[in-house]
Amino acid sequence: MAKKKPRLNVEAYFFLKCFSSLFLRSHEFIENLYCFHYQSGAKIGKSFNELA
C-alpha cells in the first residue's frame, strides 16, 4: 500500500492539473466566443438600424 499511495497522488495531481488547464482554456474560449458573438451582434444590429 505504501508504494501505491504516492503514485495515486501523482496521478491525482496530473489529473487535477490537466482538468484545471482544460477548464481555464474552455473558460477563455467561451469568453472569446461570447465577445465575438456580442461584437458580431452589435454590428448586425447597427447595420439593421441603418437599413431601417
Gaussian input, Z-matrix of N, CA and C with variables (Angstrom, degrees):
# hf/3-21g

backbone

0 1
 N
 C     1     B1
 C     2     B2     1     A1
 N     3     B3     2     A2     1     D1
 C     4     B4     3     A3     2     D2
 C     5     B5     4     A4     3     D3
 N     6     B6     5     A5     4     D4
 C     7     B7     6     A6     5     D5
 C     8     B8     7     A7     6     D6
 N     9     B9     8     A8     7     D7
 C    10    B10     9     A9     8     D8
 C    11    B11    10    A10     9     D9
 N    12    B12    11    A11    10    D10
 C    13    B13    12    A12    11    D11
 C    14    B14    13    A13    12    D12
 N    15    B15    14    A14    13    D13
 C    16    B16    15    A15    14    D14
 C    17    B17    16    A16    15    D15
 N    18    B18    17    A17    16    D16
 C    19    B19    18    A18    17    D17
 C    20    B20    19    A19    18    D18
 N    21    B21    20    A20    19    D19
 C    22    B22    21    A21    20    D20
 C    23    B23    22    A22    21    D21
 N    24    B24    23    A23    22    D22
 C    25    B25    24    A24    23    D23
 C    26    B26    25    A25    24    D24
 N    27    B27    26    A26    25    D25
 C    28    B28    27    A27    26    D26
 C    29    B29    28    A28    27    D27
 N    30    B30    29    A29    28    D28
 C    31    B31    30    A30    29    D29
 C    32    B32    31    A31    30    D30
 N    33    B33    32    A32    31    D31
 C    34    B34    33    A33    32    D32
 C    35    B35    34    A34    33    D33
 N    36    B36    35    A35    34    D34
 C    37    B37    36    A36    35    D35
 C    38    B38    37    A37    36    D36
 N    39    B39    38    A38    37    D37
 C    40    B40    39    A39    38    D38
 C    41    B41    40    A40    39    D39
 N    42    B42    41    A41    40    D40
 C    43    B43    42    A42    41    D41
 C    44    B44    43    A43    42    D42
 N    45    B45    44    A44    43    D43
 C    46    B46    45    A45    44    D44
 C    47    B47    46    A46    45    D45
 N    48    B48    47    A47    46    D46
 C    49    B49    48    A48    47    D47
 C    50    B50    49    A49    48    D48
 N    51    B51    50    A50    49    D49
 C    52    B52    51    A51    50    D50
 C    53    B53    52    A52    51    D51
 N    54    B54    53    A53    52    D52
 C    55    B55    54    A54    53    D53
 C    56    B56    55    A55    54    D54
 N    57    B57    56    A56    55    D55
 C    58    B58    57    A57    56    D56
 C    59    B59    58    A58    57    D57
 N    60    B60    59    A59    58    D58
 C    61    B61    60    A60    59    D59
 C    62    B62    61    A61    60    D60
 N    63    B63    62    A62    61    D61
 C    64    B64    63    A63    62    D62
 C    65    B65    64    A64    63    D63
 N    66    B66    65    A65    64    D64
 C    67    B67    66    A66    65    D65
 C    68    B68    67    A67    66    D66
 N    69    B69    68    A68    67    D67
 C    70    B70    69    A69    68    D68
 C    71    B71    70    A70    69    D69
 N    72    B72    71    A71    70    D70
 C    73    B73    72    A72    71    D71
 C    74    B74    73    A73    72    D72
 N    75    B75    74    A74    73    D73
 C    76    B76    75    A75    74    D74
 C    77    B77    76    A76    75    D75
 N    78    B78    77    A77    76    D76
 C    79    B79    78    A78    77    D77
 C    80    B80    79    A79    78    D78
 N    81    B81    80    A80    79    D79
 C    82    B82    81    A81    80    D80
 C    83    B83    82    A82    81    D81
 N    84    B84    83    A83    82    D82
 C    85    B85    84    A84    83    D83
 C    86    B86    85    A85    84    D84
 N    87    B87    86    A86    85    D85
 C    88    B88    87    A87    86    D86
 C    89    B89    88    A88    87    D87
 N    90    B90    89    A89    88    D88
 C    91    B91    90    A90    89    D89
 C    92    B92    91    A91    90    D90
 N    93    B93    92    A92    91    D91
 C    94    B94    93    A93    92    D92
 C    95    B95    94    A94    93    D93
 N    96    B96    95    A95    94    D94
 C    97    B97    96    A96    95    D95
 C    98    B98    97    A97    96    D96
 N    99    B99    98    A98    97    D97
 C   100   B100    99    A99    98    D98
 C   101   B101   100   A100    99    D99
 N   102   B102   101   A101   100   D100
 C   103   B103   102   A102   101   D101
 C   104   B104   103   A103   102   D102
 N   105   B105   104   A104   103   D103
 C   106   B106   105   A105   104   D104
 C   107   B107   106   A106   105   D105
 N   108   B108   107   A107   106   D106
 C   109   B109   108   A108   107   D107
 C   110   B110   109   A109   108   D108
 N   111   B111   110   A110   109   D109
 C   112   B112   111   A111   110   D110
 C   113   B113   112   A112   111   D111
 N   114   B114   113   A113   112   D112
 C   115   B115   114   A114   113   D113
 C   116   B116   115   A115   114   D114
 N   117   B117   116   A116   115   D115
 C   118   B118   117   A117   116   D116
 C   119   B119   118   A118   117   D117
 N   120   B120   119   A119   118   D118
 C   121   B121   120   A120   119   D119
 C   122   B122   121   A121   120   D120
 N   123   B123   122   A122   121   D121
 C   124   B124   123   A123   122   D122
 C   125   B125   124   A124   123   D123
 N   126   B126   125   A125   124   D124
 C   127   B127   126   A126   125   D125
 C   128   B128   127   A127   126   D126
 N   129   B129   128   A128   127   D127
 C   130   B130   129   A129   128   D128
 C   131   B131   130   A130   129   D129
 N   132   B132   131   A131   130   D130
 C   133   B133   132   A132   131   D131
 C   134   B134   133   A133   132   D132
 N   135   B135   134   A134   133   D133
 C   136   B136   135   A135   134   D134
 C   137   B137   136   A136   135   D135
 N   138   B138   137   A137   136   D136
 C   139   B139   138   A138   137   D137
 C   140   B140   139   A139   138   D138
 N   141   B141   140   A140   139   D139
 C   142   B142   141   A141   140   D140
 C   143   B143   142   A142   141   D141
 N   144   B144   143   A143   142   D142
 C   145   B145   144   A144   143   D143
 C   146   B146   145   A145   144   D144
 N   147   B147   146   A146   145   D145
 C   148   B148   147   A147   146   D146
 C   149   B149   148   A148   147   D147
 N   150   B150   149   A149   148   D148
 C   151   B151   150   A150   149   D149
 C   152   B152   151   A151   150   D150
 N   153   B153   152   A152   151   D151
 C   154   B154   153   A153   152   D152
 C   155   B155   154   A154   153   D153

   B1=1.4634
   B2=1.5221
   B3=1.3204
   B4=1.4624
   B5=1.5312
   B6=1.3481
   B7=1.4610
   B8=1.5283
   B9=1.3227
   B10=1.4605
   B11=1.5272
   B12=1.3366
   B13=1.4654
   B14=1.5362
   B15=1.3550
   B16=1.4678
   B17=1.5225
   B18=1.3278
   B19=1.4608
   B20=1.5282
   B21=1.3197
   B22=1.4560
   B23=1.5272
   B24=1.3302
   B25=1.4585
   B26=1.5273
   B27=1.3295
   B28=1.4672
   B29=1.5233
   B30=1.3304
   B31=1.4664
   B32=1.5211
   B33=1.3364
   B34=1.4630
   B35=1.5221
   B36=1.3350
   B37=1.4651
   B38=1.5236
   B39=1.3298
   B40=1.4645
   B41=1.5209
   B42=1.3404
   B43=1.4604
   B44=1.5224
   B45=1.3414
   B46=1.4668
   B47=1.5238
   B48=1.3357
   B49=1.4640
   B50=1.5253
   B51=1.3313
   B52=1.4633
   B53=1.5194
   B54=1.3370
   B55=1.4641
   B56=1.5154
   B57=1.3429
   B58=1.4624
   B59=1.5292
   B60=1.3379
   B61=1.4630
   B62=1.5255
   B63=1.3370
   B64=1.4636
   B65=1.5190
   B66=1.3374
   B67=1.4613
   B68=1.5236
   B69=1.3342
   B70=1.4634
   B71=1.5243
   B72=1.3260
   B73=1.4666
   B74=1.5156
   B75=1.3214
   B76=1.4614
   B77=1.5235
   B78=1.3400
   B79=1.4652
   B80=1.5246
   B81=1.3364
   B82=1.4673
   B83=1.5178
   B84=1.3338
   B85=1.4591
   B86=1.5209
   B87=1.3413
   B88=1.4689
   B89=1.5232
   B90=1.3422
   B91=1.4612
   B92=1.5257
   B93=1.3437
   B94=1.4604
   B95=1.5225
   B96=1.3239
   B97=1.4547
   B98=1.5215
   B99=1.3344
   B100=1.4630
   B101=1.5241
   B102=1.3456
   B103=1.4631
   B104=1.5252
   B105=1.3298
   B106=1.4626
   B107=1.5217
   B108=1.3261
   B109=1.4616
   B110=1.5263
   B111=1.3267
   B112=1.4685
   B113=1.5231
   B114=1.3411
   B115=1.4660
   B116=1.5250
   B117=1.3303
   B118=1.4649
   B119=1.5233
   B120=1.3333
   B121=1.4625
   B122=1.5171
   B123=1.3252
   B124=1.4606
   B125=1.5263
   B126=1.3335
   B127=1.4684
   B128=1.5228
   B129=1.3265
   B130=1.4684
   B131=1.5238
   B132=1.3429
   B133=1.4635
   B134=1.5185
   B135=1.3207
   B136=1.4651
   B137=1.5240
   B138=1.3312
   B139=1.4611
   B140=1.5256
   B141=1.3256
   B142=1.4627
   B143=1.5297
   B144=1.3302
   B145=1.4622
   B146=1.5269
   B147=1.3236
   B148=1.4666
   B149=1.5229
   B150=1.3356
   B151=1.4607
   B152=1.5315
   B153=1.3161
   B154=1.4639
   B155=1.5251
   A1=111.77
   A2=116.35
   A3=120.22
   A4=110.94
   A5=116.22
   A6=119.05
   A7=111.52
   A8=117.50
   A9=120.31
   A10=112.83
   A11=116.27
   A12=119.46
   A13=113.07
   A14=119.64
   A15=118.94
   A16=112.60
   A17=115.89
   A18=119.18
   A19=110.11
   A20=116.39
   A21=120.60
   A22=110.14
   A23=116.44
   A24=120.10
   A25=110.80
   A26=115.61
   A27=119.93
   A28=110.19
   A29=116.35
   A30=120.06
   A31=110.74
   A32=116.10
   A33=120.12
   A34=110.21
   A35=116.30
   A36=120.72
   A37=111.01
   A38=116.08
   A39=119.52
   A40=111.46
   A41=116.14
   A42=120.26
   A43=110.44
   A44=115.71
   A45=119.91
   A46=110.83
   A47=116.04
   A48=120.50
   A49=110.27
   A50=116.33
   A51=120.84
   A52=110.61
   A53=116.63
   A54=121.04
   A55=110.73
   A56=116.45
   A57=119.80
   A58=110.48
   A59=117.15
   A60=119.85
   A61=110.44
   A62=116.66
   A63=120.64
   A64=110.63
   A65=115.67
   A66=120.48
   A67=110.27
   A68=116.16
   A69=119.67
   A70=110.19
   A71=116.43
   A72=120.04
   A73=110.97
   A74=116.99
   A75=120.20
   A76=110.02
   A77=117.01
   A78=120.57
   A79=109.81
   A80=116.43
   A81=120.67
   A82=110.42
   A83=116.71
   A84=121.25
   A85=110.57
   A86=116.56
   A87=120.58
   A88=109.82
   A89=116.61
   A90=120.64
   A91=110.24
   A92=116.62
   A93=120.89
   A94=111.00
   A95=116.31
   A96=121.19
   A97=110.22
   A98=115.89
   A99=120.69
   A100=110.42
   A101=116.76
   A102=120.79
   A103=110.19
   A104=116.75
   A105=120.86
   A106=110.36
   A107=117.22
   A108=121.92
   A109=110.28
   A110=115.99
   A111=120.69
   A112=110.71
   A113=116.38
   A114=120.71
   A115=110.90
   A116=116.77
   A117=120.22
   A118=109.64
   A119=117.21
   A120=121.09
   A121=110.96
   A122=116.73
   A123=120.78
   A124=109.99
   A125=117.28
   A126=120.92
   A127=110.33
   A128=116.37
   A129=120.42
   A130=109.51
   A131=116.03
   A132=120.12
   A133=111.43
   A134=117.01
   A135=121.74
   A136=110.19
   A137=116.64
   A138=120.44
   A139=110.20
   A140=116.76
   A141=120.48
   A142=110.17
   A143=116.80
   A144=120.60
   A145=110.80
   A146=116.88
   A147=120.44
   A148=110.46
   A149=116.76
   A150=120.27
   A151=110.39
   A152=116.33
   A153=120.79
   A154=109.16
   D1=-33.14
   D2=-178.35
   D3=-65.99
   D4=-30.29
   D5=-179.95
   D6=-77.97
   D7=-31.21
   D8=-176.44
   D9=-79.12
   D10=-28.72
   D11=-174.17
   D12=-62.57
   D13=-48.43
   D14=179.06
   D15=-60.99
   D16=-37.05
   D17=-179.97
   D18=-64.93
   D19=-39.99
   D20=177.89
   D21=-62.15
   D22=-40.86
   D23=178.53
   D24=-64.19
   D25=-40.69
   D26=178.95
   D27=-64.45
   D28=-43.93
   D29=179.35
   D30=-63.75
   D31=-42.00
   D32=178.86
   D33=-64.54
   D34=-39.31
   D35=179.04
   D36=-62.87
   D37=-47.03
   D38=179.37
   D39=-64.98
   D40=-38.42
   D41=178.79
   D42=-63.14
   D43=-46.05
   D44=179.50
   D45=-64.83
   D46=-38.95
   D47=179.82
   D48=-63.44
   D49=-48.26
   D50=179.74
   D51=-64.09
   D52=-42.34
   D53=-178.44
   D54=-64.77
   D55=-42.92
   D56=-178.76
   D57=-66.90
   D58=-40.35
   D59=178.84
   D60=-66.48
   D61=-39.21
   D62=177.00
   D63=-63.84
   D64=-42.84
   D65=-178.93
   D66=-64.32
   D67=-42.43
   D68=179.81
   D69=-64.98
   D70=-41.43
   D71=179.22
   D72=-64.36
   D73=-44.34
   D74=-179.49
   D75=-65.67
   D76=-35.63
   D77=178.46
   D78=-64.18
   D79=-45.28
   D80=177.53
   D81=-63.25
   D82=-40.65
   D83=-179.66
   D84=-63.15
   D85=-44.63
   D86=179.50
   D87=-64.65
   D88=-39.13
   D89=179.13
   D90=-63.33
   D91=-45.37
   D92=178.76
   D93=-63.81
   D94=-41.08
   D95=179.05
   D96=-62.24
   D97=-42.95
   D98=179.96
   D99=-64.83
   D100=-42.97
   D101=178.79
   D102=-62.14
   D103=-44.66
   D104=179.63
   D105=-62.82
   D106=-43.71
   D107=179.70
   D108=-62.82
   D109=-41.94
   D110=-179.75
   D111=-65.03
   D112=-43.88
   D113=-179.56
   D114=-65.45
   D115=-45.47
   D116=-179.89
   D117=-65.78
   D118=-37.58
   D119=177.92
   D120=-64.82
   D121=-39.08
   D122=178.60
   D123=-66.59
   D124=-39.91
   D125=178.29
   D126=-63.92
   D127=-44.59
   D128=-179.74
   D129=-63.76
   D130=-42.21
   D131=178.60
   D132=-63.42
   D133=-38.97
   D134=179.68
   D135=-64.74
   D136=-48.78
   D137=-179.15
   D138=-65.05
   D139=-35.13
   D140=179.21
   D141=-67.01
   D142=-40.24
   D143=178.14
   D144=-66.47
   D145=-36.49
   D146=178.57
   D147=-68.01
   D148=-37.70
   D149=178.66
   D150=-68.94
   D151=-39.79
   D152=-178.74
   D153=-80.20

